Amino acid sequence: MKFKVIISTVKTDVTDRIVDAAKETGATGATIIPGRGTGIHEAKSFFGLILEAQTDLVMFLIGEHLVEAVLKAIYRAGHFEKPGTGIAFVLPVEQVVGLESQIDHFKEEV
């Protein structure tokens, strides 16, 4: 079975929404890493302190047959059509280990 990874960066208040939407569409889980980033606009400052919105990096390892549906679900749930709400992109996965507990689930999907 071939896998891909969808990586999304979103504000922390959006994380649960996109994870739920992805799971409803066939993703079996997600890895969430707290982070911060920079974009086209400068971060706001308050008395010399830079105020940065916290973000989460959310990764979904999924079968390639689910990529389009899960990506659309993430886009809709995260309201990515609005500027500054988040991004998501897909990368190929060459090899995977450690999925023994989920392999039966993946076989049922295909």
Steps between C-alpha positions, in 0.01 A plus 500: 500500500626849416485778756520877494523752780284809519668773702297795617585807705209659683425716801449290811127572519453337158699182567218290644266598216736388226596180683132410546424576134795289383397207721142518374641474147720197568817612680577275796677761709737796500828616646481853642812706564475845662686771313526856390572655166527807290305612200459792269390731783722599791407380848337760724691636796388630837749702707787337314366145537417325177153348502494189284201279452574143599461249222486125471666287237256216436613192307274231358652179360238356266456267208539687174145410395370723786717806434258706291201447731697565821667810355161643399361426848794678665460798266131536581528440876791743532339767280821518298327720243550788747847658509717411799301198613746228405656293227514133413718310257569140403832316488577149374610236752764255384498253790301447819557286809300471819151477352440139597212594729320677214588277206171305514306827491695615194438168322124533558499845338662378181 
